[in-house]
């Protein structure tokens, strides 16, 4: 029989204990954005209810849910059904929490296409059981309500990544973290270089080329190849006026960077190999004099670091444009696609032309305020169980 958690206090061995929170996410898989979000989610629950936190990843393990008092899914773009395995693995955390009578919270989630009958049925069934469901864009909420049929209230807040600056000091202390040697090496490069540092954080077009070639060969693959070449050519042109730093936001991008470096021998590749090294990402971005990125959390890091920022979207992706349109419309002049990339001047004027304006700073601050509403939602949900 399913037992509902309605305890005012958790008592173990005769003593009141903080709740055990399991955070299921895509962290630990070589993507800095996912590692950032997992750390921020942990910090939120430690702030709200002094929780004991454990992180879990796919493949799903029943013992992880059995250990926890509550399960959290997120954040990040975990909701998509191009892979049935993705649907089943992540939803298992929520489904089995429900069977065990434990609350499930979904924080900062993004959708990346839910189109199959199976995916819609499963997401409708399981997400509707969540105690709290928060997505990072109004279009995501609309998709889940109208297209998927999720029949529970859905809250919308800005991506949890906007809270990174808020929680960094606490995360450094809690994890006893120190900046890696690669940070000090890049700082030395900056101090010795006669050229300004341009941070480049791009979605690997090779990754998309493989996906497109296997799923829909032909014109789509040719368009992807052409777009990737346009972006690469711009970076090569910019290398005449900038010291290029290829920042590996995801290990999927490494092969693309290695090929790009063949055209820019003086470029520096920065790869953060340890999961906790995601905590240093903002410090790296602060070393850059400008940033070009098609990585969603590359955009957020650049904005938090207050760097001159140029934005692209990867092939077959609109994550950055969606965020710009809904949260940061003043940044539309910083966003480029195949239609207007020719207008991007490959010289040092990039720094002055794409420096952030007062209006853009106001929008970024509003996004931070929106993301912080997540904390209030979590506090309200936890208070129902006497945890906050």
C-alpha positions as a Markdown table, in Angstrom:
| # | Residue | x | y | z |
|---|---|---|---|---|
| 1 | Unk | 0.0 | 0.0 | 0.0 |
| 2 | Unk | 1.2 | 3.5 | -0.9 |
| 3 | Unk | 2.0 | 5.5 | 2.3 |
| 4 | Unk | 1.7 | 9.2 | 2.0 |
| 5 | Unk | 4.5 | 11.3 | 3.6 |
| 6 | Unk | 2.8 | 13.8 | 5.9 |
| 7 | Unk | 5.3 | 13.8 | 8.8 |
| 8 | Unk | 5.9 | 17.1 | 10.6 |
| 9 | Unk | 9.4 | 15.9 | 11.5 |
| 10 | Unk | 11.6 | 13.1 | 10.3 |
| 11 | Unk | 12.8 | 11.0 | 13.2 |
| 12 | Unk | 15.6 | 8.5 | 12.9 |
| 13 | Unk | 17.1 | 6.7 | 15.8 |
| 14 | Unk | 15.1 | 8.8 | 18.2 |
| 15 | Unk | 16.5 | 12.1 | 16.7 |
| 16 | Unk | 15.0 | 14.7 | 14.4 |
| 17 | Unk | 16.9 | 14.6 | 11.1 |
| 18 | Unk | 16.8 | 16.8 | 8.0 |
| 19 | Unk | 15.2 | 15.3 | 4.9 |
| 20 | Unk | 17.2 | 13.1 | 2.5 |
| 21 | Unk | 16.9 | 14.6 | -1.0 |
| 22 | Unk | 17.8 | 12.7 | -4.1 |
| 23 | Unk | 18.6 | 14.9 | -7.1 |
| 24 | Unk | 18.3 | 13.0 | -10.4 |
| 25 | Unk | 19.9 | 14.9 | -13.3 |
| 26 | Unk | 22.3 | 14.7 | -16.3 |
| 27 | Unk | 25.3 | 15.8 | -14.2 |
| 28 | Unk | 28.5 | 13.9 | -14.2 |
| 29 | Unk | 28.3 | 13.2 | -17.9 |
| 30 | Unk | 30.7 | 15.8 | -19.1 |
| 31 | Unk | 28.5 | 18.8 | -19.6 |
| 32 | Unk | 29.3 | 21.9 | -17.5 |
| 33 | Unk | 25.8 | 23.3 | -17.7 |
| 34 | Unk | 24.3 | 20.1 | -16.2 |
| 35 | Unk | 26.9 | 20.0 | -13.5 |
| 36 | Unk | 26.1 | 23.6 | -12.6 |
| 37 | Unk | 22.4 | 23.0 | -12.3 |
| 38 | Unk | 22.9 | 20.0 | -10.1 |
| 39 | Unk | 25.1 | 22.0 | -7.7 |
| 40 | Unk | 22.6 | 24.9 | -7.7 |
| 41 | Unk | 19.7 | 22.5 | -7.0 |
| 42 | Unk | 21.7 | 21.0 | -4.1 |
| 43 | Unk | 22.4 | 24.5 | -2.7 |
| 44 | Unk | 18.6 | 25.4 | -2.8 |
| 45 | Unk | 17.6 | 22.3 | -0.8 |
| 46 | Unk | 20.4 | 22.9 | 1.7 |
| 47 | Unk | 19.3 | 26.5 | 2.1 |
| 48 | Unk | 15.5 | 25.7 | 2.4 |
| 49 | Unk | 15.6 | 22.6 | 4.6 |
| 50 | Unk | 19.2 | 21.8 | 5.5 |
| 51 | Unk | 18.8 | 18.7 | 3.4 |
| 52 | Unk | 21.2 | 15.8 | 3.2 |
| 53 | Unk | 21.6 | 15.5 | -0.6 |
| 54 | Unk | 22.6 | 12.6 | -2.8 |
| 55 | Unk | 23.0 | 12.9 | -6.6 |
| 56 | Unk | 21.8 | 10.2 | -9.0 |
| 57 | Unk | 22.2 | 9.7 | -12.8 |
| 58 | Unk | 20.9 | 7.3 | -15.4 |
| 59 | Unk | 20.8 | 4.3 | -15.5 |
| 60 | Unk | 18.1 | 4.4 | -12.8 |
| 61 | Unk | 18.8 | 2.6 | -9.6 |
| 62 | Unk | 15.9 | 1.7 | -7.2 |
| 63 | Unk | 18.1 | 1.9 | -4.2 |
| 64 | Unk | 18.7 | 5.6 | -4.7 |
| 65 | Unk | 14.9 | 6.3 | -4.4 |
| 66 | Unk | 14.6 | 3.9 | -1.5 |
| 67 | Unk | 17.3 | 6.0 | 0.4 |
| 68 | Unk | 15.5 | 9.3 | -0.1 |
| 69 | Unk | 12.6 | 11.1 | 1.6 |
| 70 | Unk | 11.9 | 13.0 | -1.6 |
| 71 | Unk | 13.1 | 12.9 | -5.2 |
| 72 | Unk | 14.0 | 15.9 | -7.4 |
| 73 | Unk | 14.3 | 15.8 | -11.2 |
| 74 | Unk | 16.3 | 18.5 | -12.9 |
| 75 | Unk | 17.2 | 20.9 | -13.9 |
| 76 | Unk | 18.0 | 21.1 | -17.6 |
| 77 | Unk | 16.5 | 20.0 | -20.9 |
| 78 | Unk | 15.7 | 16.4 | -19.8 |
| 79 | Unk | 12.2 | 16.2 | -21.4 |
| 80 | Unk | 12.4 | 14.7 | -24.9 |
| 81 | Unk | 11.4 | 11.5 | -26.5 |
| 82 | Unk | 13.7 | 11.1 | -29.5 |
| 83 | Unk | 15.2 | 8.4 | -27.2 |
| 84 | Unk | 12.7 | 6.1 | -25.5 |
| 85 | Unk | 15.4 | 5.2 | -23.0 |
| 86 | Unk | 15.6 | 8.9 | -22.0 |
| 87 | Unk | 11.9 | 8.9 | -21.3 |
| 88 | Unk | 11.9 | 5.7 | -19.2 |
| 89 | Unk | 15.1 | 6.3 | -17.3 |
| 90 | Unk | 14.4 | 9.8 | -15.9 |
| 91 | Unk | 10.6 | 9.2 | -15.3 |
| 92 | Unk | 11.5 | 6.1 | -13.3 |
| 93 | Unk | 12.8 | 8.3 | -10.5 |
| 94 | Unk | 9.5 | 10.1 | -10.3 |
| 95 | Unk | 7.3 | 7.0 | -10.8 |
| 96 | Unk | 9.0 | 4.9 | -8.1 |
| 97 | Unk | 9.0 | 7.8 | -5.7 |
| 98 | Unk | 5.2 | 7.9 | -6.2 |
| 99 | Unk | 4.9 | 4.2 | -5.6 |
| 100 | Unk | 6.9 | 4.5 | -2.3 |
| 101 | Unk | 4.7 | 7.4 | -1.1 |
| 102 | Unk | 7.5 | 10.0 | -1.4 |
| 103 | Unk | 7.0 | 13.5 | -2.9 |
| 104 | Unk | 8.7 | 14.3 | -6.2 |
| 105 | Unk | 9.7 | 17.8 | -7.3 |
| 106 | Unk | 10.7 | 18.8 | -10.8 |
| 107 | Unk | 12.9 | 22.0 | -11.0 |
| 108 | Unk | 14.1 | 24.1 | -14.0 |
| 109 | Unk | 13.2 | 21.6 | -16.7 |
| 110 | Unk | 13.3 | 22.3 | -20.4 |
| 111 | Unk | 11.6 | 20.4 | -23.2 |
| 112 | Unk | 13.5 | 19.4 | -26.4 |
| 113 | Unk | 10.7 | 17.8 | -28.3 |
| 114 | Unk | 7.9 | 15.4 | -27.1 |
| 115 | Unk | 6.3 | 14.2 | -30.2 |
| 116 | Unk | 5.7 | 10.4 | -30.0 |
| 117 | Unk | 2.5 | 8.8 | -28.7 |
| 118 | Unk | 4.6 | 6.8 | -26.2 |
| 119 | Unk | 6.5 | 9.9 | -25.0 |
| 120 | Unk | 3.3 | 12.0 | -24.6 |
| 121 | Unk | 1.5 | 9.2 | -22.7 |
| 122 | Unk | 4.4 | 8.6 | -20.3 |
| 123 | Unk | 5.2 | 12.3 | -19.6 |
| 124 | Unk | 1.5 | 13.1 | -19.1 |
| 125 | Unk | 1.0 | 10.2 | -16.7 |
| 126 | Unk | 4.2 | 10.7 | -14.6 |
| 127 | Unk | 4.7 | 14.5 | -14.6 |
| 128 | Unk | 1.1 | 14.9 | -13.5 |
| 129 | Unk | 2.0 | 13.1 | -10.2 |
| 130 | Unk | 4.7 | 15.6 | -9.3 |
| 131 | Unk | 4.3 | 17.7 | -6.1 |
| 132 | Unk | 6.0 | 20.6 | -7.9 |
| 133 | Unk | 6.6 | 21.1 | -11.6 |
| 134 | Unk | 8.7 | 24.0 | -12.7 |
| 135 | Unk | 9.9 | 24.6 | -16.3 |
| 136 | Unk | 12.2 | 27.3 | -17.6 |
| 137 | Unk | 10.1 | 28.8 | -20.4 |
| 138 | Unk | 6.5 | 29.6 | -21.0 |
| 139 | Unk | 6.7 | 27.7 | -24.3 |
| 140 | Unk | 7.8 | 24.6 | -22.4 |
| 141 | Unk | 4.7 | 25.0 | -20.1 |
| 142 | Unk | 2.4 | 25.4 | -23.1 |
| 143 | Unk | 3.9 | 22.4 | -24.8 |
| 144 | Unk | 3.4 | 20.2 | -21.7 |
| 145 | Unk | -0.2 | 21.4 | -21.1 |
| 146 | Unk | -1.6 | 21.6 | -24.6 |
| 147 | Unk | 0.5 | 19.1 | -26.6 |
| 148 | Unk | 1.4 | 16.5 | -24.0 |
| 149 | Unk | -1.7 | 16.9 | -21.7 |
| 150 | Unk | -0.1 | 17.3 | -18.3 |
| 151 | Unk | -3.0 | 18.1 | -16.0 |
| 152 | Unk | -1.3 | 19.7 | -13.0 |
| 153 | Unk | -0.2 | 23.4 | -12.4 |
| 154 | Unk | 3.1 | 24.2 | -14.1 |
| 155 | Unk | 5.2 | 27.1 | -12.8 |
| 156 | Unk | 7.7 | 28.9 | -15.0 |
| 157 | Unk | 10.9 | 30.5 | -13.7 |
| 158 | Unk | 14.1 | 31.4 | -15.5 |
| 159 | Unk | 16.8 | 28.8 | -15.8 |
| 160 | Unk | 18.4 | 27.8 | -12.5 |
| 161 | Unk | 21.8 | 28.8 | -14.1 |
| 162 | Unk | 20.9 | 32.4 | -13.4 |
| 163 | Unk | 21.4 | 31.6 | -9.6 |
| 164 | Unk | 25.0 | 30.5 | -10.1 |
| 165 | Unk | 26.5 | 33.7 | -8.8 |
| 166 | Unk | 24.3 | 33.7 | -5.7 |
| 167 | Unk | 25.3 | 30.2 | -4.6 |
| 168 | Unk | 29.0 | 30.1 | -5.7 |
| 169 | Unk | 30.5 | 31.2 | -2.4 |
| 170 | Unk | 28.5 | 28.6 | -0.5 |
| 171 | Unk | 29.3 | 25.9 | -3.0 |
| 172 | Unk | 33.0 | 26.7 | -2.8 |
| 173 | Unk | 32.9 | 26.4 | 1.0 |
| 174 | Unk | 30.7 | 23.4 | 1.2 |
| 175 | Unk | 32.8 | 21.4 | -1.3 |
| 176 | Unk | 36.1 | 22.8 | -0.1 |
| 177 | Unk | 36.8 | 23.6 | -3.7 |
| 178 | Unk | 39.8 | 25.5 | -5.2 |
| 179 | Unk | 40.3 | 26.8 | -8.7 |
| 180 | Unk | 42.0 | 24.2 | -10.9 |
| 181 | Unk | 45.5 | 24.6 | -12.4 |
| 182 | Unk | 44.1 | 25.3 | -15.8 |
| 183 | Unk | 42.5 | 28.5 | -14.5 |
| 184 | Unk | 45.9 | 29.9 | -13.4 |
| 185 | Unk | 47.4 | 28.8 | -16.7 |
| 186 | Unk | 44.8 | 30.7 | -18.7 |
| 187 | Unk | 45.3 | 33.7 | -16.4 |
| 188 | Unk | 49.0 | 33.6 | -17.3 |
| 189 | Unk | 48.1 | 33.4 | -21.0 |
| 190 | Unk | 45.9 | 36.5 | -20.6 |
| 191 | Unk | 48.6 | 38.5 | -18.8 |
| 192 | Unk | 51.2 | 37.6 | -21.4 |
| 193 | Unk | 49.0 | 38.0 | -24.6 |
| 194 | Unk | 49.1 | 41.1 | -26.6 |
| 195 | Unk | 45.7 | 40.3 | -27.9 |
| 196 | Unk | 42.4 | 40.3 | -26.0 |
| 197 | Unk | 41.0 | 36.8 | -25.0 |
| 198 | Unk | 37.9 | 35.7 | -26.9 |
| 199 | Unk | 36.1 | 32.8 | -25.2 |
| 200 | Unk | 34.5 | 30.4 | -27.7 |
| 201 | Unk | 31.9 | 27.9 | -26.4 |
| 202 | Unk | 30.1 | 26.3 | -29.3 |
| 203 | Unk | 27.8 | 23.3 | -29.8 |
| 204 | Unk | 29.7 | 20.8 | -31.9 |
| 205 | Unk | 28.3 | 21.0 | -35.4 |
| 206 | Unk | 30.0 | 17.5 | -35.9 |
| 207 | Unk | 27.6 | 16.1 | -33.3 |
| 208 | Unk | 24.6 | 17.5 | -35.1 |
| 209 | Unk | 26.0 | 16.3 | -38.5 |
| 210 | Unk | 26.1 | 12.8 | -37.2 |
| 211 | Unk | 22.5 | 13.0 | -35.8 |
| 212 | Unk | 21.2 | 14.6 | -39.0 |
| 213 | Unk | 23.0 | 12.1 | -41.3 |
| 214 | Unk | 21.6 | 9.1 | -39.4 |
| 215 | Unk | 18.1 | 10.4 | -39.1 |
| 216 | Unk | 17.4 | 12.6 | -42.2 |
| 217 | Unk | 20.2 | 12.5 | -44.7 |
| 218 | Unk | 20.3 | 14.9 | -47.6 |
| 219 | Unk | 19.5 | 18.6 | -47.6 |
| 220 | Unk | 19.5 | 18.8 | -43.7 |
| 221 | Unk | 23.0 | 17.4 | -43.5 |
| 222 | Unk | 24.2 | 19.8 | -46.2 |
| 223 | Unk | 22.6 | 22.8 | -44.4 |
| 224 | Unk | 24.2 | 21.7 | -41.1 |
| 225 | Unk | 27.6 | 21.4 | -42.7 |
| 226 | Unk | 27.3 | 24.8 | -44.4 |
| 227 | Unk | 26.2 | 26.5 | -41.1 |
| 228 | Unk | 29.1 | 24.8 | -39.2 |
| 229 | Unk | 31.5 | 26.0 | -41.8 |
| 230 | Unk | 30.2 | 29.6 | -41.6 |
| 231 | Unk | 30.7 | 29.7 | -37.8 |
| 232 | Unk | 34.1 | 28.1 | -38.0 |
| 233 | Unk | 35.2 | 30.6 | -40.7 |
| 234 | Unk | 34.1 | 33.5 | -38.4 |
| 235 | Unk | 36.2 | 32.1 | -35.5 |
| 236 | Unk | 39.2 | 31.7 | -37.8 |
| 237 | Unk | 38.8 | 35.3 | -39.0 |
| 238 | Unk | 38.5 | 36.6 | -35.5 |
| 239 | Unk | 41.8 | 34.9 | -34.5 |
| 240 | Unk | 43.7 | 37.6 | -36.3 |
| 241 | Unk | 42.6 | 40.1 | -33.6 |
| 242 | Unk | 42.0 | 37.8 | -30.6 |
| 243 | Unk | 43.7 | 35.1 | -28.6 |
| 244 | Unk | 41.1 | 32.4 | -29.1 |
| 245 | Unk | 40.2 | 30.2 | -26.1 |
| 246 | Unk | 38.1 | 27.1 | -27.0 |
| 247 | Unk | 36.2 | 26.4 | -23.8 |
| 248 | Unk | 34.8 | 22.9 | -23.7 |
| 249 | Unk | 31.3 | 23.3 | -22.3 |
| 250 | Unk | 30.5 | 19.7 | -23.2 |
| 251 | Unk | 32.9 | 16.8 | -23.9 |
| 252 | Unk | 30.8 | 16.2 | -27.1 |
| 253 | Unk | 32.5 | 19.4 | -28.4 |
| 254 | Unk | 36.1 | 18.2 | -28.1 |
| 255 | Unk | 36.5 | 16.7 | -31.5 |
| 256 | Unk | 35.0 | 19.8 | -33.2 |
| 257 | Unk | 37.5 | 22.0 | -31.2 |
| 258 | Unk | 40.4 | 19.8 | -32.2 |
| 259 | Unk | 39.5 | 20.2 | -35.9 |
| 260 | Unk | 39.0 | 24.0 | -35.4 |
| 261 | Unk | 42.4 | 24.3 | -33.7 |
| 262 | Unk | 44.1 | 22.9 | -36.9 |
| 263 | Unk | 43.0 | 26.2 | -38.5 |
| 264 | Unk | 44.0 | 28.3 | -35.4 |
| 265 | Unk | 47.2 | 26.7 | -34.1 |
| 266 | Unk | 47.6 | 29.4 | -31.4 |
| 267 | Unk | 44.2 | 28.7 | -29.9 |
| 268 | Unk | 44.0 | 27.4 | -26.3 |
| 269 | Unk | 41.6 | 24.5 | -25.5 |
| 270 | Unk | 40.3 | 24.5 | -21.9 |
| 271 | Unk | 38.7 | 21.3 | -20.7 |
| 272 | Unk | 37.4 | 20.9 | -17.1 |
| 273 | Unk | 37.5 | 17.2 | -16.5 |
| 274 | Unk | 36.2 | 16.9 | -12.9 |
| 275 | Unk | 32.5 | 17.3 | -12.2 |
| 276 | Unk | 33.1 | 19.9 | -9.4 |
| 277 | Unk | 35.3 | 21.9 | -11.8 |
| 278 | Unk | 32.0 | 23.3 | -13.2 |
| 279 | Unk | 32.2 | 25.6 | -10.1 |
| 280 | Unk | 35.1 | 27.4 | -11.7 |
| 281 | Unk | 33.3 | 28.1 | -15.0 |
| 282 | Unk | 32.3 | 31.6 | -14.1 |
| 283 | Unk | 35.8 | 32.5 | -13.1 |
| 284 | Unk | 37.0 | 31.4 | -16.5 |
| 285 | Unk | 34.4 | 33.5 | -18.3 |
| 286 | Unk | 35.5 | 36.5 | -16.3 |
| 287 | Unk | 39.0 | 36.2 | -17.8 |
| 288 | Unk | 37.5 | 36.5 | -21.3 |
| 289 | Unk | 37.4 | 40.0 | -23.0 |
| 290 | Unk | 34.5 | 38.8 | -25.1 |
| 291 | Unk | 32.5 | 35.6 | -25.7 |
| 292 | Unk | 31.0 | 33.8 | -28.7 |
| 293 | Unk | 28.7 | 30.9 | -27.7 |
| 294 | Unk | 26.0 | 28.6 | -29.0 |
| 295 | Unk | 25.8 | 26.8 | -25.6 |
| 296 | Unk | 22.8 | 27.7 | -23.5 |
| 297 | Unk | 24.7 | 27.8 | -20.3 |
| 298 | Unk | 27.6 | 29.4 | -22.1 |
| 299 | Unk | 25.2 | 32.3 | -22.7 |
| 300 | Unk | 24.2 | 32.5 | -19.0 |
| 301 | Unk | 27.8 | 32.3 | -17.8 |
| 302 | Unk | 28.8 | 35.1 | -20.2 |
| 303 | Unk | 26.0 | 37.3 | -19.1 |
| 304 | Unk | 26.7 | 36.7 | -15.4 |
| 305 | Unk | 30.3 | 37.5 | -16.1 |
| 306 | Unk | 29.1 | 40.7 | -17.8 |
| 307 | Unk | 31.2 | 40.0 | -20.9 |
| 308 | Unk | 30.5 | 41.3 | -24.4 |
| 309 | Unk | 28.5 | 38.4 | -25.8 |
| 310 | Unk | 27.7 | 37.1 | -29.3 |
| 311 | Unk | 25.1 | 34.4 | -29.5 |
| 312 | Unk | 24.4 | 31.6 | -32.0 |
| 313 | Unk | 22.1 | 28.6 | -31.9 |
| 314 | Unk | 23.4 | 25.2 | -32.9 |
| 315 | Unk | 21.9 | 23.5 | -36.0 |
| 316 | Unk | 18.3 | 22.3 | -35.3 |
| 317 | Unk | 18.3 | 24.1 | -31.9 |
| 318 | Unk | 16.5 | 27.2 | -30.7 |
| 319 | Unk | 17.2 | 27.1 | -27.0 |
| 320 | Unk | 19.1 | 30.4 | -27.0 |
| 321 | Unk | 16.7 | 32.2 | -29.2 |
| 322 | Unk | 13.8 | 31.0 | -27.1 |
| 323 | Unk | 15.4 | 32.4 | -24.0 |
| 324 | Unk | 16.3 | 35.7 | -25.7 |
| 325 | Unk | 12.7 | 36.1 | -27.0 |
| 326 | Unk | 11.0 | 35.4 | -23.7 |
| 327 | Unk | 13.5 | 36.8 | -21.1 |
| 328 | Unk | 16.2 | 38.9 | -22.8 |
| 329 | Unk | 14.7 | 40.6 | -25.9 |
| 330 | Unk | 17.3 | 43.4 | -25.7 |
| 331 | Unk | 19.8 | 40.7 | -26.7 |
| 332 | Unk | 18.2 | 40.0 | -30.0 |
| 333 | Unk | 20.8 | 42.2 | -31.6 |
| 334 | Unk | 23.5 | 39.9 | -30.2 |
| 335 | Unk | 21.9 | 36.8 | -31.8 |
| 336 | Unk | 23.0 | 35.5 | -35.3 |
| 337 | Unk | 21.9 | 32.8 | -37.6 |
| 338 | Unk | 22.7 | 31.9 | -41.2 |
| 339 | Unk | 20.7 | 34.9 | -42.5 |
| 340 | Unk | 22.7 | 37.6 | -40.7 |
| 341 | Unk | 26.0 | 36.1 | -39.7 |
| 342 | Unk | 27.6 | 38.0 | -42.6 |
| 343 | Unk | 27.0 | 41.2 | -40.6 |
| 344 | Unk | 29.2 | 40.0 | -37.7 |
| 345 | Unk | 32.5 | 42.0 | -38.2 |
| 346 | Unk | 35.5 | 39.7 | -37.6 |
| 347 | Unk | 37.6 | 42.3 | -35.7 |
| 348 | Unk | 38.1 | 44.0 | -32.3 |
| 349 | Unk | 35.0 | 46.1 | -32.7 |
| 350 | Unk | 33.2 | 43.0 | -31.4 |
| 351 | Unk | 34.1 | 44.1 | -27.8 |
| 352 | Unk | 32.5 | 47.6 | -28.1 |
| 353 | Unk | 29.6 | 46.5 | -30.3 |
| 354 | Unk | 28.4 | 43.7 | -28.1 |
| 355 | Unk | 29.2 | 45.1 | -24.6 |
| 356 | Unk | 26.1 | 44.9 | -22.4 |
| 357 | Unk | 23.9 | 48.0 | -22.2 |
| 358 | Unk | 22.0 | 49.2 | -19.1 |
| 359 | Unk | 18.7 | 47.8 | -20.5 |
| 360 | Unk | 20.4 | 44.4 | -21.0 |
| 361 | Unk | 21.7 | 44.4 | -17.5 |
| 362 | Unk | 18.2 | 45.2 | -16.3 |
| 363 | Unk | 16.9 | 42.1 | -18.2 |
| 364 | Unk | 19.6 | 39.9 | -16.8 |
| 365 | Unk | 18.8 | 41.1 | -13.3 |
| 366 | Unk | 15.1 | 40.3 | -13.9 |
| 367 | Unk | 16.0 | 36.8 | -15.1 |
| 368 | Unk | 17.9 | 36.3 | -11.8 |
| 369 | Unk | 14.8 | 37.4 | -9.9 |
| 370 | Unk | 12.7 | 35.1 | -11.9 |
| 371 | Unk | 15.0 | 32.1 | -11.2 |
| 372 | Unk | 15.0 | 32.9 | -7.5 |
| 373 | Unk | 11.2 | 32.3 | -7.4 |
| 374 | Unk | 12.2 | 28.7 | -7.7 |
| 375 | Unk | 13.5 | 28.9 | -4.1 |
| 376 | Unk | 10.1 | 30.2 | -2.9 |
| 377 | Unk | 8.3 | 27.4 | -4.7 |
| 378 | Unk | 10.6 | 24.8 | -3.1 |
| 379 | Unk | 10.2 | 26.3 | 0.3 |
| 380 | Unk | 6.4 | 26.2 | 0.0 |
| 381 | Unk | 6.4 | 22.6 | -1.2 |
| 382 | Unk | 8.8 | 21.5 | 1.6 |
| 383 | Unk | 6.7 | 23.3 | 4.3 |
| 384 | Unk | 3.9 | 20.9 | 3.6 |
| 385 | Unk | 6.0 | 18.2 | 5.0 |
| 386 | Unk | 7.4 | 20.2 | 7.9 |
| 387 | Unk | 10.8 | 20.5 | 6.2 |
| 388 | Unk | 11.0 | 24.2 | 5.9 |
